[in-house]
Amino acid sequence: MLLPHSLFRRRLRLMLLSALAFAAALLFFSGGQRKETPQFDARLLEQQYPLVWSRIHSFDGVGGAWFIPPGWLADDQRPPENIVEAAILASKAALLARERQAAFSNIPLLMHQTGASSKVNTWKPDVVPWVEQWLEYSTSPDNSAPMAYFFWDDEGIAMVMDKYEKEFVEDFNSIFTPVEKADIFRVLTCQYFGGVYADIDTEPLRHPADWVGPSDLARWIDDITGKSYGFKKPDEEAAADGKQPVNLIWGLEADTDPNTNTYWRMGYTYPIQLTQWALASAPGHPALRQFMENLRAEVHLQKNATTYDPNRADPLTRTGPAAVTLATLLWLERDFGFRWNALTGLKDGGKSKLVADALILPITGFSPGRGSYGNMGSKPITDPDARLVHHALGSWRKFDLLVEYGKFCRTVFGLCKDWTKVPAPRPQIGL
């Protein structure tokens, strides 16, 4: 459909104006001094962060580092030879006692984090105190709910893929970037072992054992369809057959009015979008299986595509937040007839919503303390709803002028909706 000449000229002027404004902004901000990342003083590691030192940095394990609370394993249990064996043992042990699972859930108290290496002097210094806090929740004898802890390095990830995803290993290694591999792994580790996953640049605010309370399970009504959801009697004794109501926990990273263009102007794929810098699940959850089904289908399409679509290679949509949103959305819509946009917290002040056995936390749950722009109802990190805060220290996406222009054009002018979000591939030069 051709645009009227006047409308075409207006849009062209807006595009030119946005390009000029972007160039001016780029010149202004590039004139500032780049902040240098402080170097970590490894000599202070043992003194300041004794748990990180003893449980991760100095741990001599195959595939990473691990800690299983005393008493979880039998006295005659043979010590695990690698991190996969350790995770299997801990996952089975967690099923044997209610106190080894998060409250109101069947989610085992296994804590998973990952990085290329367990040698902490290779990490960004800022993350070390946050990992120390996660370890305090796991290993401190003062905790009423100790957790097993697993730090998976690249070798450990490869071991999981070889054991559980043999048919997918070749594609996993050849198609996906390191950040996408980490995205896939966090889903798989919760699918096969269960537990809590959190990026190492997240700071815990509440023990995962207490992430779910009675108020999170309260009945609520979709004001469009009139359907009600939640748990009828949110107390420990009321769960039928001894099973608790929660098997999956997600948090929101985007909560916008679906009747506006706010979500795509802010760079999101969905008006209501999940985050995956943290999640928790009982083993074998169908939403996580749906994620892998979608991923395999996407790989098949990519292999058989006749033209290159850069947006299909965007980590955010292929393996990241948009991908886990799509998987959970499809599962809930197909199996329960659920209307996805009913999850918004903009109308009720940001309340948790239990749908089937999936608890969707409000944006404050995993994304508290957002600034005034793009706040979307996020409350301060001191709010009782806040479980952790994500400090977003990842640097997986490299600067690309074309991509940054599209972002600027969308945000400021409400144009360039379909502009590429992925840097163009570098041409291969033969030798």
Secondary structure, 3 states (H helix, E strand, C coil): CCCCHHHHHHHHHHHHHHHHHHHHHHHHHHCCCCCCCCCCCHHHHHHHCHHHHHHHHCCCCCCEEEECCCCCCCCCCCCCCCHHHHHHHHHHHHCCCHHHECCCECCECEEEEECCCCCHHHCCHHHHHHHHHHHHHHHCCCCCCCCEEEEECHHHHHHHHHHHCHHHHHHHHHHCCHHHHHHHHHHHHHHHCCEEEECCCEEECCCHHHCCCHHHHCCEECCCCCCEECCCCCCHHHCHHHCCCECEEEEEEEECCCCCCHHHHCCCCCCEEEEEEEEEECCCCHHHHHHHHHHHHHHHHHHHCCCCCHHHHCHHHHCCHHHHHHHHHHHHHHHHCCCHHHHCCCCCCCCCEEECCEEEECHHHHCCCCCCCCCCCCCCCCCCCCCEEECCCCCCCCCCHHHHHHHHHHHHHCCCCCCCCCCCCCCCCCC
